[in-house]
Amino acid sequence: MILPTKHIMFSESLLGLGAVLISLLPASTKVETLWDSFQQINQSDLLPAYHTFENFIAALDFLYLSGAITYSTTGELIRETA
């Protein structure tokens, strides 16, 4: 489910979800704020696949492990720039 395959669409994969989350993430924000922003898209027709909170956290873990985001000492998510 991390990567799209023949039977998993990109929007259903954690890679696709991570791309959506990066696009919603300002320079820094709290997890709760990002979840609220994502819920507005998740419950509309803009995203072809519905994602649970568990998928949301797994995508954040994937983004952290890939170096796309970091966490501050205050618990905020920080988007890394290349």
Number of C-alpha atoms within 10 A of each C-alpha: 13 17 13 15 10 6 8 12 14 18 19 20 19 24 18 16 25 23 14 16 19 17 10 14 20 12 13 17 16 15 17 10 12 18 16 11 14 19 15 11 15 17 13 11 10 9 15 14 15 15 18 10 10 9 18 19 15 16 22 22 16 17 22 17 11 10 13 16 21 19 15 12 7 7 12 16 21 18 20 14 8 5
